[in-house]
């Protein structure tokens, strides 16, 4: 086709029956979509599948007509004068790409069947695309960023991804339900129809802040508690506008905070947003403001690429086709639990390179600035302008108090931590002894990782968690010497093995985003914890990893 590259994409993971044609030469995308909108409640898998069965042939037909028009234009340009046949007859597209998952199984199977049949009829290759990676890649493609962190915020998913060692690694994710589904649960309780997100956004415009739970555990987050509290507040007579306002302020601040932690952990200064919830103005505003505050770049694609769409499937399908990452029909089975970190990233080269953390001057961390002075290390939790002022003050004061208390408590139990020289909770400031020469992120070794395993076993035995044990929150010396745990601001007292296991999950998950050999280091970490701690915590860790959200 005259050296052009065109790919037809088909999307149908849940509600959007969509087809698109991507013209690589023009970098243009034509998208055809017919949405499933339930009369009441959320998405019903059987009804959604019936919608796919009815709508996919129509949207594919319209997209294919557009591809034929483009191909006819190519033929006309390439034909010699008087050529009655108008040149060679070729397929209107070079490949057919489709969403293999994650998504609703009945919907995925309809889309997969349509894609296989079309690829065979046109005699072109078949490309199987991970829906969540497509959300990430369309942002990377249209922004021109090199190696961004990506926040995927959609109905059924919520996670933060970054590239390392040939795959997109999940740095943090929801511990229960996707962000859009969580909001929909509240709106169904109120009696509003699907989708609930736009209705919450509209109601929030007239609301005021009320207190609701805020749950961030290291790089992960949870929405179940805040949804239950929001329902209860509404039932107790709190104006729905106020509940919607507080719901957005808390949920989106949680997503923004974890995105900032991912930027800090990886050393990246680029963030892209993906997923249908990304159409919310307040979420985009928070992320943009956070990035401006830390001198990072932020990009959100236009709305048609944020909500589920075949355009992103076609664009990533073209990248995969170019490097020969195609599927035989026999190997094209769909996968409703297809995780983004299972996908070999064949279409890009190079490696994400994090920036080392300096040991002098002032450093911008995930939630605080750290200044290295003659008096010690001064940590200041400065106001986060993206957060509601009332919520922000509460978090800064509470976390400063907990950090001071648990840092000293861990030290009393034999875990190396910096000595606290001064603390001012109202100003959210702590002065520490200066320890270590570098963060563990920049000097990952088996010995130091084993130290972290033993240290966490000790604090768990003492009845509390660290809360955010990533390689950024461990300090190591140049040579021999102690491995220090720092930054206990998300810690709390508990006797629940689930909480202890989440500490382990946060550390092993963060290794995947920072280490060249995360599996070996993770095994060494668990061996050290097992020798010093409670085996039941590791059993609970396996349960966490085995849940649907982590499959």
N, C-alpha and C positions, 0 to 999 in steps of 0.2 A: 504494500500500500504506500508506494512512493516514499519509503523510509519513515513513514509516520508510525506512531504507536497509539492504538486505541484499545481500551479495555472496557468491557461491560461488567458492571458490578451489580450484585443482587444482595439485598439486605432484608432480613426478616426474623430477627431474634425475639421480638416480643410484639410490639404494637405497630411498627412501621413496615408496611409492604412497599418496598422501594427498589428502584432500578436506576442505574446511572451510566452514562458514557463519559469516560475520561479521555480527552485528547491531549496526549503528552506534549506534542509539538507546540500547541497553543496554550498549554497548561490551563485548559478550560474543562469545566464539569457541567453536564446537564443532568439534573436529578428529577425523577418522577416518583411521587410518593402518594399513597393512599393510607390514611391513618385509621387504626381501629380505635373507636371511642365507645367504651361500654356505657350502657344506659345508667347503671349505678354500680357502686363498689369499685374494686380494682380490676386488673386484667384477669380474665378467666381464660386459662390455657385452651380449652376446647373452642370457645368463641374466637379467640385470637387465631387459632389454627384454621378455623372456617373462613375467617377474613383473609388469611394468607392464600388459602386455596382459591378464593374468588378474585382477589386483587392482583396477585403476582403475575398471572398471564397478561393482564391489562398493562401494568406498569412496565413489564419487560417488553411487551410489544411496542409501546410508545418509545421506549429508550432505543430499541433496535431500529425503529423507523428513523430516529435521529441519526443513529450510526450509519444507516444506509445512505442518508442524505449527504453526510460527510464523505463517505466512501465514493459516492457518485461524483462529488466535486473533485476528488483526487483523480478519478479516472478521466474526467473531462479535461483536467489540466495536463494529464500525462499523454492523452491521445494525440496521435499525429493527425493533421488535417485529412479529412476523407476517410478516416478509419471508421467503417460502418459499425463495427462491433463495440467501439468505444473503449478499447483496451482490454486488459485481462479481467476475468471475473474472479474476484477474491472475496473471502468473508469480510463483512463490514467491520469486524473487530479482530484483534490478534489473540485475545484470551477472554475467558469468562471467569470472573472472581466472585466468590460468594462467602457469606459469613458462616463459618463452621461452628461458632459458639464464642462465648457462653451465651445461653439464652434458654427459652422454653423449647423443650424437645420437640413437641408436635409442630411448632412453627419452623424450627430449624430443618426438620426432615422435609417439609414441603419445599423450602428454598433449596436445599441440597439436591432434591430430585429435579427441580426445574433447571438448576445450573448444570447438572450432569447431562440432561437431555439436550440442552442448548449447545453445550460444548461439543457433544457428539454430532449433533446435526450440522453445526458449522465446521466441524473438524478442526477445532482450535484447542489449545491447552486449557486445563482447569486449574484454578488457583484457590486454595482454601485459606481464608483470612480470619485471624482472631479479631473479634469485634472490638475488644478493649484496646488492643494494640493499634487498631485502625483509628480509634479516637485519639490516641497519642500521636500517631504519625501524621494525621492530617494537620494537627497543630504545629508539629515540627516542620512539615512541608511548607505550610503557608507562612510561617513566621521566618523561615530561613535560619532558625537557631541550629547550633551544632549539636549540643548534647544537653538538652534541658531535662529538668525534673518535670514530671507530668502529674497533675491532679486529675483523676477521673472521677467525676461526680455525676452519677446517673441514677436511674430508678433502682436497679437491682445491684448496683456496685458502688463502692467508694474506696478508692485506694490511691496511694502515691507510688509512682514508678520512677526508676532511673536506670540508665543503661550501664552495664558492666559485664565484661567477659562474654560478649556475644549474645547476651539476653537482656531483656528488661526485667529488673529485679523489683519485687514488691517490698518497699521500705516500710510501709504502714498501710493498714486497712481497717475497715469496720469489723468489730468483733461480733456483730449480730446481723444487722440488715442494711441494705443499701440506703443511701441518703434520701433518694426520691421516694422509695417505698415507705420509709419511716415517716416522712411528711404526709404521704397519702393515708397512712393509718390514722393520723390525727384528723385529717379532713373527712375521712369516712365516719369517724366518731361524731364529728360536728354535723354530718349529713350533707356534705358537699360532694359533688360528682367528680369523677376522675377526668383529667389529672388535677391533683390538689395544689401543686407548687405555685402556679400562677395565681390561684385564689388566695393562698397564704400571702404572697407578695403584695397583692392588691389590698388585702385587709390590713397588713402591717403598716401601710402608708399612714393610717390613722391611729396607730397604737403607741403605747408607752411601755417602758421596760418593767418587767416583773421578774423576780428571781426564779430560775429554773436550773436543774442540774447541768454541770459542765464536766464531761468525762473525757479526758485525754490520758492515755497510759503509754508514755514513751512516744512511739511512732504510730500507735494505734488509737482508735476512738470507738465510742459506743453510743448508740442512739436510743436504746430501749428505755433507759431511765428517764431521759428527757421527754420521750413521747408519753410515758405513763404519767409523768408529772404535768405535762401540758393538758392531757385529757382530764386529770383531776382538777386542775385549776379552772378549766372551762366548766366542769360540772359544779364546782363550788361557786360559780357566778362571776368569775373574772371575765371582763369583756373579751370577746373573741379577738378583737383587734389587738389588745394588749398581749394575749397569748401568742398570736401570730408574730407580733413584733419581737417578743423575747425568743420565740422559737428560732426565727431567722438569725437574730443576733448571736445566740449561743451555738447553734449548729454550724453556721458558716464561720464563726470565729474558731471553732474546733478544727474545721478543715483548713483554715488559713494557718493556724498555729502549726499543725502537723506538716503542712507544705513548707513553712519556714524552717522547721526542724530538718526536713529532708534537704533543703538547700544548704543548711549549715553542715549536716553530716557529710554530704557529697562534695562540698566546696563549689557547687555549681552556682552560676549567677543568672540562670535562665529558667523560667517557669512557664509551662503551657497548661491550659485548661481544656478538658474534654468532658463530654457527657451532657445530657439534656438539662440537668440542674444548673449547668454553667450558663444557661440563658438568663438566670436571675441577676438583676442589676446589682443587688446588694452584695452577692458573693463575688462578682467580678470586681466591684469597687473595693472590697476588703483585700482581695489578692493583689490588686494593682497598688493599693496604698502600702501594703506590707512590702512589696518589692521596691517601691520607691524609697521606703524608709531604710532598706538595706542595700540600696544601689544595685538592684538586680533588674533584669528585663522581664516583662510579663506580656503574654500574648494569649488572647482568646479568639478562636476563629469566629466567623460570622455565624449567626444562629442556625442556618441551614446545615452547617457542619457540626454543630454541637449536639442537636437532637439526633436520634438514630436516623441514618441516611445511607444510601448506597454509594454516594460520592466518595466517602472516605474508604469504602471497600474497594472501589475501582482504583483510586489513587495508590493505595498500598498494594493492590493486586498488580499494578503496573510495575512497581518497584521490585516485587517478588518475581514477576515474569522475566524482567530484564536479566536477573541472575540465575534463571533456570529453576526457581523454587516453585515447581508446579506439582500437581497430583495426578496419579493414575486414578481412573474412575473407581477401581477396586479398593483404593486407599483413601477414599474421600468421605468416609463416614463422619457425620456431625458429632459434636461433643458438647452437651449442655453445660458441662463444668470445665470448659477449656480455659485454663488459667493463662494470663499473659506471660508469666515467667516460664511457661513450658515451650514457648515459641523460639526456635533458633532464629536470631536476627541476621539473616543472610545478606540483606540488601544494604548494609552499611558497614564501613570499616573504621579502624581507629578505636581508641579507647577513651572513655571518660577519665579526665585527670582532675583530681581534687586539688584544692589549694592548701598547702600546709598552713597550720595556725601559728602565727608568730608568738614569740615569748617576750615581747616587749611592746611598748606603746599601748594602743587601745584596740581591742578585738570586738567585732560585732558577732555575738553568738545567736542562738536560736531565739532566746527570750530575754537576753540581757547583754549589756556591754561589760567587758572585762578589761580593766586597766592595770598594767604592771607598773608599780611604783616602788620607791624605796621603803615605804611603810608596809608593803605587801600587795596582794592582789585585791583590787577593789571591784566588786561585782555590783552593778546597778541594774535593777529591773526598771528601765525607763518606761513611761506610758506607751502603750501600743495604740496608735491613733486609729487603727482599723477596728478596735474593739469598742463596744459601748463603754462609756466612762465608768459607769457603776460596776459593770462586770470586770473591767480592767483593774480598778482599784482593789476589788475583792481578791482577785487572783494574785496580784503582785504582793499584797500584804500576807495572804495565807501562805503562799509559796516561800516567801522569805522566812517566815517563822518556822515552817516545816524544815526548810533546808538547814537552818541554824540548829534546830533541835536534833534532827536525825544525823547530821554530820558529826556532832559531838557524841551522840548515842552509838554510832558505828565505831567511833574511835575508842569508846570505853569498852567495847567488846573485842577489841584487837584488830579491827580493820584499819589499814592506813588511810587516813583522811587528813586534809589540811587543818591546822589549828585555827580556830576562829578568834580574831583579835577584836572585832567590834561588830555590832549588828544594830540596825535601825529599821524595824519593820515598817514604820509609817513612811519612811523614805525609800523603803524596799532596797536597802543597801547592806552588804556584808563585806567586811575586810578579812581576808584569809592570809594565812602563811602561803608563800610561793612554793609549790611542790612540783617535781618532775621537770623535764626539759621539753616534752612534746606530748601531744595527744596520742593515745593508742592507735587511732585511725591512721596516723602517719608512720607507725612503727609496730605493725602487727606481727607478733611472734607467738609460737605455741606456748612458751613459758608464761608470757604476760596474760594470755587468754585463760590459761589454767588458774592463774592468780585470781582473775575476775570470778571464775567459777567458785573458788574457795571463799572469796569475800562475800559473794551473794548468799552462799550457804550459811555463812556466819550471821549476816543480818537477818535472814529469814528465821534462823533459829532464835534470834533475839526478838522476833515478833513484829517485824516491819519489812517493807519493800523499799527498794531504791526508787522505782517508778520510771526511770529513764536511763537504764544502763546500756548506753551505746558507746562505741569506741571514741566518741567525742567527749564523753564524760568519765574517761579514765586517763590518768596522767602517768607517764613512765619516765625514768631517768635516761641519761645518755648511756650508761653502762649498767653496773649492778645497782641494786637498791630496790626499795619498795615499789609496788604497783598501787597507786592511789585511786580510790573512788572519790569522785567529786559530783556536785550538782544533784543533791537529794531533794530538789524543790518539788518534784512530783511524788515523793515518797509519802507513806502513811502507815500507821499501825494496823495490823491485821493478823488473823490466825487462819485465813482461808488458803488452802493449797492452790486454788485457782489464781489468786493474786500472786503468789510466789511463782507459779508457772508462767504467768504473763511476763514477769521480770525476765525469765529465761527466754521466752519467745521474743521479746523486744531485742535482746542481745543477739540471738542467733539470726534473727531477721536482718538486723543492721549489719551483721558480718557479710551477708549476701550482697549488700550494696557497697561494701568498702574493701573486701578482701579478695585476693586472687585465688585463694583456695578455701572458700568458706566452709565446705563440707568437712575437711580435715580439721580446721580450727574449731568448728562447731562440735565435732566429736571429742576433741581434747577438752573443750569447755565443759561438756556434759560429764565426761569421766571425772574431772576434778570436782564438779558439784556432787556427783554421786558418792565420791569418797568422803566428802565432808558434810553432806546434807541428807535430806530425806528422799528416799527413792520414790515415795508417793508423789512428790512434786514433779518428777520426771514422767511418771505415768500420766499425770494430769496434762503435762506439756504435750504428750502424744495425743491426748484427747482433743486438745485445742487445735493441733495441727490436722487432726482428722475430721474436723467439722467441715460442713459444706463450704463455708466461706473460704477455708484454707485449702480446699482440694485442688 
